Amino acid sequence: MAKSEIKVSANVVDTVRAQVAGAEKHPRLNLLRNVVSRITTPLLPDDYLQLANPLWSARELRGRIVEIRRETEDSATLVIKPGWGFSFDYEPGQYIGIGVLVDGRWRWRSYSLTSPALKGSRTITITVKAMPEGFLSTHLVSGVESGAIVRLAAPQGEFVMPNPAPPKVLFITAGSGITPVMSMLRTLARREQITDIEHLHSAPTEDDALFRAELAELASAHPSYRLRLRATRTEGRLDLDRLDDEVPDWRERQTWACGPEAMLADAERVWSAAGVGTRLHQEKFAVSRAAARGAGGTVTFGRTGKTATVDGATSLMDAGEQAGVRMPFGCRMGICQSCVVSLVEGHVRDLRTGDEHEPGTRIQTCVSAASGDCVVDV
């Protein structure tokens, strides 16, 4: 499943050391990075590390595409070997950000992981469907080559399968919405947790269905996993108002749904009307910003002493750049973690969720706004 696409400049500020996401989970590696950082000052450790291995980076997560597997006519699976600092303890269903250098610009998008979430892994996979309006998705399917170095953002997302799995599960997927569920199914199979699972999947034709052969093999090996593939060009779209005809006990099942926005809206309506909305888990293709609230405030950039007075909808990154502060940045959409800094005083609000962050926490300046006067460590 893909998220919003964006273009960013390749001229990332190279004198600000950004924190690698997840560094706190690897204290020894992080200590080594800090030692290297002191030794190489005023140059960045990356100036030396990348000469030895392009996957060694003290500033950002990187990966190498080691294999590209065609899935359908317009989709492919990319096998990626992450570099220094990547943690494989993600949960099945989460997504990852990927940045690819194309024509001198880093272009970012996030995709659901399709690999099983198992410790001890050495690679991850994403499966990309080329979209007519998506430049990067088309490039990843048809233009990128094995061996290419990409930037990565740490796995995230709340659309996950718990461990152990619920006794009764319903998956409703359509198109590339199968991708996060594929990670769940592969993980469940390897954990030997294929419980009572009903899976309704839709695609324009059978040939367009991602992972069709693997899903069929899974159904053959596990009778408790029941797959129904719907070819919408000949059978029409799934009518959730008639779900009783497909899965009579759907109200009793924990349900994970991923697909087009209209399908998810129908699911939310049907589950709410049945009084079982808490059993519906959805992954949506687009992430919208929370409604702006709060009066903003005066942002002080502690290291420079510069200030900016902004409203509650202006990101700290925009505020800093307007004030002439050299702000670290990467994707500018909350994926890559390159802009993470410490909040020294005051409070800021996450523009995506509305959550407030307190002093002493680390924040992403590209998706955070002032919630009153505040001081950030830039």
C-alpha positions as a Markdown table, in Angstrom:
| # | Residue | x | y | z |
|---|---|---|---|---|
| 1 | Met | 0.0 | 0.0 | 0.0 |
| 2 | Ala | 1.4 | 3.4 | -1.0 |
| 3 | Lys | 1.3 | 6.7 | 0.8 |
| 4 | Ser | 1.5 | 10.3 | -0.6 |
| 5 | Glu | 4.3 | 11.1 | -3.0 |
| 6 | Ile | 6.5 | 14.2 | -2.8 |
| 7 | Lys | 9.6 | 15.7 | -4.4 |
| 8 | Val | 12.5 | 17.2 | -2.3 |
| 9 | Ser | 15.7 | 18.9 | -3.1 |
| 10 | Ala | 18.9 | 16.9 | -3.2 |
| 11 | Asn | 20.7 | 19.7 | -1.5 |
| 12 | Val | 20.1 | 18.5 | 2.1 |
| 13 | Val | 21.8 | 20.6 | 4.7 |
| 14 | Asp | 25.1 | 18.7 | 5.3 |
| 15 | Thr | 26.4 | 20.5 | 8.4 |
| 16 | Val | 23.6 | 19.4 | 10.8 |
| 17 | Arg | 23.8 | 15.9 | 12.2 |
| 18 | Ala | 20.4 | 14.4 | 12.3 |
| 19 | Gln | 19.5 | 11.5 | 14.7 |
| 20 | Val | 19.1 | 8.1 | 13.1 |
| 21 | Ala | 15.7 | 6.8 | 13.9 |
| 22 | Gly | 15.8 | 3.9 | 16.3 |
| 23 | Ala | 19.3 | 4.6 | 17.5 |
| 24 | Glu | 18.3 | 4.2 | 21.1 |
| 25 | Lys | 17.6 | 0.6 | 20.4 |
| 26 | His | 21.3 | 0.0 | 19.5 |
| 27 | Pro | 23.3 | 1.9 | 22.2 |
| 28 | Arg | 26.6 | 0.3 | 21.2 |
| 29 | Leu | 26.3 | 1.3 | 17.6 |
| 30 | Asn | 25.1 | 4.7 | 18.5 |
| 31 | Leu | 28.1 | 5.2 | 20.8 |
| 32 | Leu | 30.4 | 4.2 | 18.0 |
| 33 | Arg | 28.7 | 6.7 | 15.7 |
| 34 | Asn | 29.2 | 9.5 | 18.3 |
| 35 | Val | 32.9 | 8.6 | 18.7 |
| 36 | Val | 33.3 | 8.7 | 14.9 |
| 37 | Ser | 31.5 | 12.0 | 14.8 |
| 38 | Arg | 33.9 | 13.6 | 17.2 |
| 39 | Ile | 37.0 | 12.2 | 15.4 |
| 40 | Thr | 35.8 | 13.4 | 12.0 |
| 41 | Thr | 34.6 | 16.9 | 13.1 |
| 42 | Pro | 34.2 | 19.3 | 11.3 |
| 43 | Leu | 33.4 | 16.8 | 8.6 |
| 44 | Leu | 30.5 | 14.4 | 8.9 |
| 45 | Pro | 31.2 | 10.7 | 9.6 |
| 46 | Asp | 29.3 | 10.0 | 6.4 |
| 47 | Asp | 32.0 | 11.7 | 4.4 |
| 48 | Tyr | 34.3 | 8.8 | 5.4 |
| 49 | Leu | 31.9 | 5.9 | 6.0 |
| 50 | Gln | 30.4 | 6.0 | 2.6 |
| 51 | Leu | 33.8 | 5.6 | 1.0 |
| 52 | Ala | 34.0 | 2.2 | 2.7 |
| 53 | Asn | 30.4 | 1.1 | 2.3 |
| 54 | Pro | 27.5 | 3.2 | 1.1 |
| 55 | Leu | 25.2 | 1.5 | 3.6 |
| 56 | Trp | 27.2 | 2.8 | 6.5 |
| 57 | Ser | 25.7 | 6.1 | 7.5 |
| 58 | Ala | 25.6 | 8.0 | 10.8 |
| 59 | Arg | 23.1 | 10.5 | 9.4 |
| 60 | Glu | 20.4 | 8.4 | 7.9 |
| 61 | Leu | 19.1 | 4.9 | 7.2 |
| 62 | Arg | 20.0 | 3.5 | 3.9 |
| 63 | Gly | 19.4 | 0.3 | 1.9 |
| 64 | Arg | 20.5 | -1.5 | -1.2 |
| 65 | Ile | 18.0 | -3.0 | -3.7 |
| 66 | Val | 19.3 | -6.6 | -4.1 |
| 67 | Glu | 16.5 | -8.0 | -6.2 |
| 68 | Ile | 13.5 | -7.0 | -8.3 |
| 69 | Arg | 10.8 | -9.5 | -8.8 |
| 70 | Arg | 7.9 | -8.8 | -11.3 |
| 71 | Glu | 4.6 | -9.7 | -9.7 |
| 72 | Thr | 2.1 | -8.6 | -12.4 |
| 73 | Glu | 2.3 | -6.6 | -15.6 |
| 74 | Asp | 2.4 | -3.3 | -13.6 |
| 75 | Ser | 3.8 | -4.3 | -10.2 |
| 76 | Ala | 7.0 | -5.6 | -8.7 |
| 77 | Thr | 8.5 | -6.6 | -5.4 |
| 78 | Leu | 11.8 | -4.9 | -4.4 |
| 79 | Val | 14.0 | -6.9 | -2.0 |
| 80 | Ile | 16.1 | -4.4 | 0.0 |
| 81 | Lys | 19.0 | -5.0 | 2.3 |
| 82 | Pro | 19.0 | -2.3 | 5.0 |
| 83 | Gly | 22.2 | -0.8 | 6.2 |
| 84 | Trp | 23.6 | 0.4 | 9.6 |
| 85 | Gly | 21.0 | 1.2 | 12.2 |
| 86 | Phe | 17.9 | -0.5 | 10.8 |
| 87 | Ser | 15.8 | -2.5 | 13.3 |
| 88 | Phe | 14.0 | -5.6 | 12.1 |
| 89 | Asp | 11.6 | -5.7 | 15.1 |
| 90 | Tyr | 8.7 | -4.1 | 13.1 |
| 91 | Glu | 5.2 | -5.4 | 13.3 |
| 92 | Pro | 3.4 | -7.1 | 10.4 |
| 93 | Gly | 1.2 | -4.5 | 8.6 |
| 94 | Gln | 3.5 | -1.5 | 9.1 |
| 95 | Tyr | 4.9 | 0.7 | 6.3 |
| 96 | Ile | 8.3 | 2.1 | 5.6 |
| 97 | Gly | 9.5 | 5.3 | 3.8 |
| 98 | Ile | 11.8 | 5.0 | 0.8 |
| 99 | Gly | 13.7 | 7.8 | -0.9 |
| 100 | Val | 15.1 | 7.4 | -4.4 |
| 101 | Leu | 17.5 | 9.7 | -6.2 |
| 102 | Val | 15.9 | 10.5 | -9.6 |
| 103 | Asp | 17.2 | 13.2 | -11.9 |
| 104 | Gly | 19.1 | 14.9 | -9.1 |
| 105 | Arg | 16.2 | 15.0 | -6.7 |
| 106 | Trp | 15.3 | 12.7 | -3.8 |
| 107 | Arg | 11.7 | 11.6 | -4.2 |
| 108 | Trp | 10.0 | 10.0 | -1.2 |
| 109 | Arg | 7.0 | 7.7 | -0.8 |
| 110 | Ser | 6.1 | 5.1 | 1.8 |
| 111 | Tyr | 5.0 | 1.6 | 1.1 |
| 112 | Ser | 3.7 | -1.2 | 3.2 |
| 113 | Leu | 6.2 | -3.9 | 4.1 |
| 114 | Thr | 5.3 | -7.2 | 2.5 |
| 115 | Ser | 8.0 | -9.3 | 4.2 |
| 116 | Pro | 7.3 | -11.3 | 7.3 |
| 117 | Ala | 8.1 | -9.6 | 10.6 |
| 118 | Leu | 10.7 | -11.9 | 12.0 |
| 119 | Lys | 13.8 | -11.2 | 14.0 |
| 120 | Gly | 17.0 | -12.5 | 12.4 |
| 121 | Ser | 16.0 | -11.3 | 8.9 |
| 122 | Arg | 18.6 | -9.6 | 6.7 |
| 123 | Thr | 16.3 | -8.2 | 4.0 |
| 124 | Ile | 12.9 | -6.5 | 3.7 |
| 125 | Thr | 10.5 | -6.3 | 0.8 |
| 126 | Ile | 8.0 | -3.8 | -0.5 |
| 127 | Thr | 5.6 | -4.5 | -3.4 |
| 128 | Val | 4.9 | -1.5 | -5.7 |
| 129 | Lys | 2.1 | -1.1 | -8.2 |
| 130 | Ala | 2.8 | 1.5 | -10.9 |
| 131 | Met | 0.1 | 4.2 | -10.8 |
| 132 | Pro | -0.6 | 6.5 | -13.8 |
| 133 | Glu | -0.3 | 9.6 | -11.6 |
| 134 | Gly | 2.7 | 8.2 | -9.6 |
| 135 | Phe | 6.1 | 9.1 | -11.0 |
| 136 | Leu | 8.0 | 7.3 | -8.3 |
| 137 | Ser | 5.9 | 4.1 | -8.3 |
| 138 | Thr | 6.4 | 3.8 | -12.1 |
| 139 | His | 10.2 | 4.3 | -11.6 |
| 140 | Leu | 10.4 | 1.7 | -8.9 |
| 141 | Val | 8.5 | -0.9 | -11.1 |
| 142 | Ser | 10.2 | -0.2 | -14.4 |
| 143 | Gly | 13.2 | 2.2 | -13.9 |
| 144 | Val | 15.2 | 1.4 | -10.8 |
| 145 | Glu | 18.0 | -1.2 | -11.1 |
| 146 | Ser | 19.2 | -3.9 | -8.7 |
| 147 | Gly | 22.1 | -2.5 | -6.7 |
| 148 | Ala | 20.7 | 1.0 | -6.3 |
| 149 | Ile | 21.1 | 2.7 | -3.0 |
| 150 | Val | 18.0 | 4.1 | -1.4 |
| 151 | Arg | 17.2 | 6.1 | 1.7 |
| 152 | Leu | 14.9 | 4.5 | 4.3 |
| 153 | Ala | 12.7 | 5.7 | 7.1 |
| 154 | Ala | 12.0 | 3.6 | 10.1 |
| 155 | Pro | 8.8 | 1.3 | 10.0 |
| 156 | Gln | 5.7 | 2.8 | 11.4 |
| 157 | Gly | 1.9 | 2.5 | 11.4 |
| 158 | Glu | -0.9 | 1.3 | 13.6 |
| 159 | Phe | -2.4 | -1.1 | 11.1 |
| 160 | Val | -0.8 | -4.2 | 12.6 |
| 161 | Met | -1.6 | -7.8 | 13.5 |
| 162 | Pro | -1.1 | -8.6 | 17.2 |
| 163 | Asn | 0.8 | -11.6 | 18.5 |
| 164 | Pro | -0.8 | -14.0 | 19.1 |
| 165 | Ala | -3.4 | -13.5 | 16.4 |
| 166 | Pro | -7.1 | -13.3 | 17.2 |
| 167 | Pro | -9.0 | -16.7 | 16.9 |
| 168 | Lys | -11.4 | -15.3 | 14.2 |
| 169 | Val | -10.1 | -12.9 | 11.5 |
| 170 | Leu | -11.6 | -11.3 | 8.5 |
| 171 | Phe | -9.4 | -9.6 | 5.8 |
| 172 | Ile | -11.0 | -7.3 | 3.2 |
| 173 | Thr | -8.6 | -6.1 | 0.6 |
| 174 | Ala | -8.7 | -4.6 | -2.9 |
| 175 | Gly | -5.9 | -3.9 | -5.4 |
| 176 | Ser | -2.6 | -3.1 | -3.8 |
| 177 | Gly | -4.4 | -3.0 | -0.4 |
| 178 | Ile | -3.3 | -6.6 | -0.2 |
| 179 | Thr | 0.3 | -5.5 | 0.6 |
| 180 | Pro | 0.1 | -4.9 | 4.4 |
| 181 | Val | -2.1 | -8.0 | 4.8 |
| 182 | Met | 0.5 | -10.1 | 2.9 |
| 183 | Ser | 3.1 | -9.3 | 5.6 |
| 184 | Met | 0.5 | -10.4 | 8.2 |
| 185 | Leu | -0.2 | -13.6 | 6.4 |
| 186 | Arg | 3.4 | -14.5 | 5.8 |
| 187 | Thr | 4.2 | -13.7 | 9.5 |
| 188 | Leu | 1.2 | -15.8 | 10.7 |
| 189 | Ala | 2.3 | -18.7 | 8.5 |
| 190 | Arg | 5.8 | -18.7 | 9.9 |
| 191 | Arg | 4.6 | -18.4 | 13.5 |
| 192 | Glu | 2.1 | -21.2 | 12.8 |
| 193 | Gln | -0.7 | -18.9 | 13.8 |
| 194 | Ile | -3.1 | -19.4 | 10.9 |
| 195 | Thr | -6.3 | -19.3 | 12.8 |
| 196 | Asp | -9.9 | -19.1 | 11.5 |
| 197 | Ile | -9.3 | -16.6 | 8.7 |
| 198 | Glu | -11.8 | -15.4 | 6.0 |
| 199 | His | -10.2 | -13.3 | 3.2 |
| 200 | Leu | -12.2 | -11.3 | 0.6 |
| 201 | His | -9.9 | -9.9 | -2.0 |
| 202 | Ser | -10.8 | -7.9 | -5.1 |
| 203 | Ala | -8.8 | -7.1 | -8.3 |
| 204 | Pro | -9.9 | -6.1 | -11.8 |
| 205 | Thr | -9.0 | -9.5 | -13.1 |
| 206 | Glu | -7.4 | -12.6 | -11.8 |
| 207 | Asp | -4.2 | -11.7 | -13.6 |
| 208 | Asp | -4.1 | -8.4 | -11.8 |
| 209 | Ala | -4.3 | -10.0 | -8.4 |
| 210 | Leu | -1.0 | -9.6 | -6.5 |
| 211 | Phe | 0.4 | -12.8 | -4.9 |
| 212 | Arg | -2.4 | -14.9 | -6.4 |
| 213 | Ala | -0.3 | -18.1 | -6.6 |
| 214 | Glu | 1.1 | -17.7 | -3.1 |
| 215 | Leu | -2.3 | -17.0 | -1.6 |
| 216 | Ala | -3.7 | -20.1 | -3.4 |
| 217 | Glu | -0.9 | -22.2 | -1.9 |
| 218 | Leu | -1.6 | -20.8 | 1.5 |
| 219 | Ala | -5.2 | -21.7 | 1.3 |
| 220 | Ser | -4.3 | -25.2 | 0.1 |
| 221 | Ala | -1.9 | -25.8 | 3.0 |
| 222 | His | -4.2 | -24.3 | 5.7 |
| 223 | Pro | -7.9 | -25.2 | 5.4 |
| 224 | Ser | -8.7 | -22.7 | 8.1 |
| 225 | Tyr | -7.6 | -19.9 | 5.7 |
| 226 | Arg | -10.4 | -19.3 | 3.2 |
| 227 | Leu | -9.7 | -17.0 | 0.2 |
| 228 | Arg | -12.3 | -15.6 | -2.1 |
| 229 | Leu | -10.9 | -13.7 | -5.1 |
| 230 | Arg | -13.3 | -11.3 | -6.8 |
| 231 | Ala | -12.7 | -10.2 | -10.4 |
| 232 | Thr | -14.5 | -6.8 | -10.4 |
| 233 | Arg | -14.6 | -6.4 | -14.1 |
| 234 | Thr | -16.8 | -9.4 | -14.5 |
| 235 | Glu | -18.4 | -9.8 | -11.0 |
| 236 | Gly | -18.6 | -6.2 | -9.9 |
| 237 | Arg | -17.4 | -4.6 | -6.7 |
| 238 | Leu | -17.9 | -6.2 | -3.3 |
| 239 | Asp | -21.1 | -4.9 | -1.7 |
| 240 | Leu | -20.5 | -4.6 | 2.0 |
| 241 | Asp | -24.2 | -4.2 | 2.7 |
| 242 | Arg | -24.6 | -7.8 | 1.7 |
| 243 | Leu | -21.6 | -9.1 | 3.7 |
| 244 | Asp | -23.9 | -11.6 | 5.4 |
| 245 | Asp | -24.0 | -13.5 | 2.1 |
| 246 | Glu | -20.2 | -13.8 | 2.1 |
| 247 | Val | -19.2 | -14.2 | 5.7 |
| 248 | Pro | -22.3 | -14.7 | 8.0 |
| 249 | Asp | -20.3 | -14.3 | 11.2 |
| 250 | Trp | -18.4 | -11.2 | 10.2 |
| 251 | Arg | -19.7 | -9.3 | 13.3 |
| 252 | Glu | -17.7 | -11.7 | 15.5 |
| 253 | Arg | -14.4 | -11.3 | 13.7 |
| 254 | Gln | -11.6 | -8.9 | 14.1 |
| 255 | Thr | -11.4 | -7.3 | 10.7 |
| 256 | Trp | -8.5 | -5.7 | 8.8 |
| 257 | Ala | -9.5 | -3.7 | 5.7 |
| 258 | Cys | -7.3 | -2.0 | 3.2 |
| 259 | Gly | -8.1 | -0.7 | -0.2 |
| 260 | Pro | -9.7 | 2.3 | -2.1 |
| 261 | Glu | -11.1 | 5.1 | 0.0 |
| 262 | Ala | -14.7 | 4.4 | -1.0 |
| 263 | Met | -14.4 | 0.8 | 0.2 |
| 264 | Leu | -13.1 | 1.9 | 3.5 |
| 265 | Ala | -15.8 | 4.5 | 3.9 |
| 266 | Asp | -18.4 | 1.8 | 3.3 |
| 267 | Ala | -16.8 | -0.5 | 5.8 |
| 268 | Glu | -16.7 | 2.2 | 8.5 |
| 269 | Arg | -20.4 | 2.9 | 7.9 |
| 270 | Val | -21.4 | -0.8 | 8.0 |
| 271 | Trp | -19.4 | -1.7 | 11.0 |
| 272 | Ser | -20.6 | 1.4 | 12.9 |
| 273 | Ala | -24.2 | 0.6 | 12.1 |
| 274 | Ala | -23.8 | -2.9 | 13.4 |
| 275 | Gly | -22.3 | -1.6 | 16.6 |
| 276 | Val | -19.0 | -3.4 | 16.1 |
| 277 | Gly | -16.9 | -0.5 | 15.0 |
| 278 | Thr | -14.1 | -1.4 | 17.5 |
| 279 | Arg | -13.5 | -4.6 | 15.6 |
| 280 | Leu | -12.6 | -2.8 | 12.4 |
| 281 | His | -9.0 | -1.9 | 11.6 |
| 282 | Gln | -8.4 | 0.2 | 8.5 |
| 283 | Glu | -5.3 | 1.3 | 6.6 |
| 284 | Lys | -5.9 | 4.3 | 4.4 |
| 285 | Phe | -3.9 | 5.3 | 1.3 |
| 286 | Ala | -3.7 | 9.0 | 2.2 |
| 287 | Val | -2.7 | 10.6 | 5.5 |
| 288 | Ser | -4.4 | 13.9 | 6.1 |
| 289 | Arg | -3.3 | 16.5 | 8.6 |
| 290 | Ala | -5.3 | 17.1 | 11.7 |
| 291 | Ala | -7.5 | 20.2 | 11.8 |
| 292 | Ala | -5.5 | 23.2 | 12.8 |
| 293 | Arg | -6.1 | 24.4 | 16.3 |
| 294 | Gly | -4.3 | 26.5 | 18.8 |
| 295 | Ala | -2.9 | 30.0 | 18.4 |
| 296 | Gly | 0.7 | 29.1 | 17.5 |
| 297 | Gly | 3.3 | 31.2 | 19.2 |
| 298 | Thr | 6.8 | 32.5 | 19.1 |
| 299 | Val | 9.4 | 29.9 | 18.2 |
| 300 | Thr | 12.9 | 30.4 | 19.4 |
| 301 | Phe | 15.7 | 28.6 | 17.6 |
| 302 | Gly | 18.0 | 28.1 | 20.6 |
| 303 | Arg | 21.4 | 27.8 | 18.9 |
| 304 | Thr | 21.0 | 30.8 | 16.7 |
| 305 | Gly | 18.8 | 33.0 | 19.0 |
| 306 | Lys | 16.5 | 33.7 | 16.0 |
| 307 | Thr | 12.8 | 33.8 | 16.6 |
| 308 | Ala | 9.6 | 33.5 | 14.5 |
| 309 | Thr | 6.0 | 34.2 | 15.4 |
| 310 | Val | 3.7 | 31.8 | 13.6 |
| 311 | Asp | 0.2 | 30.5 | 13.6 |
| 312 | Gly | -0.8 | 27.0 | 14.6 |
| 313 | Ala | -0.8 | 25.6 | 11.1 |
| 314 | Thr | 2.8 | 26.6 | 10.2 |
| 315 | Ser | 5.4 | 23.9 | 10.6 |
| 316 | Leu | 8.5 | 24.6 | 12.7 |
| 317 | Met | 10.6 | 23.8 | 9.6 |
| 318 | Asp | 8.8 | 26.5 | 7.6 |
| 319 | Ala | 9.1 | 28.9 | 10.5 |
| 320 | Gly | 12.8 | 28.4 | 10.8 |
| 321 | Glu | 13.5 | 28.7 | 7.1 |
| 322 | Gln | 11.5 | 31.9 | 7.0 |
| 323 | Ala | 13.6 | 33.3 | 9.9 |
| 324 | Gly | 16.8 | 32.4 | 8.0 |
| 325 | Val | 17.7 | 29.3 | 10.2 |
| 326 | Arg | 19.5 | 26.4 | 8.5 |
| 327 | Met | 17.1 | 23.7 | 9.2 |
| 328 | Pro | 17.9 | 20.0 | 8.7 |
| 329 | Phe | 15.5 | 18.4 | 6.3 |
| 330 | Gly | 14.8 | 15.4 | 4.1 |
| 331 | Cys | 11.4 | 14.3 | 2.9 |
| 332 | Arg | 9.4 | 17.2 | 4.4 |
| 333 | Met | 6.5 | 14.9 | 5.1 |
| 334 | Gly | 7.2 | 13.2 | 8.3 |
| 335 | Ile | 8.8 | 10.0 | 6.9 |
| 336 | Cys | 12.6 | 10.1 | 6.8 |
| 337 | Gln | 13.4 | 11.5 | 10.4 |
| 338 | Ser | 16.1 | 13.7 | 9.0 |
| 339 | Cys | 14.6 | 16.8 | 10.7 |
| 340 | Val | 14.3 | 15.4 | 14.2 |
| 341 | Val | 15.5 | 17.9 | 16.9 |
| 342 | Ser | 15.0 | 18.3 | 20.7 |
| 343 | Leu | 12.2 | 20.4 | 22.1 |
| 344 | Val | 13.8 | 22.5 | 24.9 |
| 345 | Glu | 10.9 | 24.5 | 26.2 |
| 346 | Gly | 7.2 | 24.8 | 25.6 |
| 347 | His | 4.9 | 22.5 | 23.6 |
| 348 | Val | 4.4 | 21.7 | 20.0 |
| 349 | Arg | 1.6 | 19.9 | 18.1 |
| 350 | Asp | 1.9 | 17.1 | 15.6 |
| 351 | Leu | 0.1 | 18.4 | 12.5 |
| 352 | Arg | -0.9 | 14.9 | 11.5 |
| 353 | Thr | -2.4 | 13.6 | 14.7 |
| 354 | Gly | -3.0 | 16.7 | 16.8 |
| 355 | Asp | -0.9 | 15.1 | 19.7 |
| 356 | Glu | 1.1 | 17.5 | 21.8 |
| 357 | His | 4.8 | 17.0 | 22.7 |
| 358 | Glu | 6.3 | 18.1 | 25.9 |
| 359 | Pro | 9.8 | 19.6 | 26.7 |
| 360 | Gly | 12.6 | 17.1 | 26.5 |
| 361 | Thr | 11.1 | 15.1 | 23.7 |
| 362 | Arg | 12.5 | 14.8 | 20.1 |
| 363 | Ile | 10.2 | 16.2 | 17.4 |
| 364 | Gln | 10.0 | 16.2 | 13.6 |
| 365 | Thr | 10.1 | 19.9 | 12.6 |
| 366 | Cys | 8.4 | 19.3 | 9.2 |
| 367 | Val | 5.2 | 18.0 | 10.8 |
| 368 | Ser | 5.1 | 19.9 | 14.1 |
| 369 | Ala | 3.7 | 23.4 | 14.9 |
| 370 | Ala | 4.0 | 25.7 | 17.9 |
| 371 | Ser | 1.4 | 25.2 | 20.6 |
| 372 | Gly | 2.3 | 28.4 | 22.5 |
| 373 | Asp | 5.8 | 29.8 | 22.8 |
| 374 | Cys | 8.5 | 27.2 | 22.5 |
| 375 | Val | 12.3 | 26.7 | 22.1 |
| 376 | Val | 13.8 | 24.1 | 19.8 |
| 377 | Asp | 17.5 | 23.0 | 19.7 |
| 378 | Val | 18.5 | 24.3 | 16.3 |
